[in-house]
Amino acid sequence: MAIQEFVVRERDGLWEVRLGGRLLSGQPTRREALSVAEALVHAAALRGERCRILAGTFDGVTVEFQVIEPPRQPAADGA
């Protein structure tokens, strides 16, 4: 199953949240951009998608956050 990668990075003084190269949000601080990315990841996980956040740092290093898995579905037989 593919993993959606939400990327948080600073560009021209704005912290962007991107998915597949598409700009989803621009925030004035890294913390605010991470909050937006976390909300988007959890919403996607509830839709059954595997996701993670990749965040750029001030020195150009990329930090990878844990993969968020969709919630487990109960077994059809109730077990």
Secondary structure, DSSP 8 states (H G I E B T S, - for coil): --EEEEEEEEETTEEEEEETTEEEEEESSHHHHHHHHHHHHHHHHHTT-EEEEEEE-TTS-EEE---B-------TT--
